[in-house]
């Protein structure tokens, strides 16, 4: 196995998933932020997206639910 690249923020408060050639990472340490990266190069895709609606549910019973983000169509 060859190490190609690392997520810029790799803490216990980061969740990452891969779909096709896109790595999606959510850092929920302070204010949750979603970032996307190209799997092949590690380059960021677009700008990070703040997820302020996620903060209140982290650590709550609702935080044990799996949420799926399927589109960023309305994101700035």
Secondary structure by P-SEA (a helix, b strand, c coil): cccccccccccccbbbbbcccbbbbbbccccbbbbbbcccccccccccccccccccccccccccbbbbbccccccc
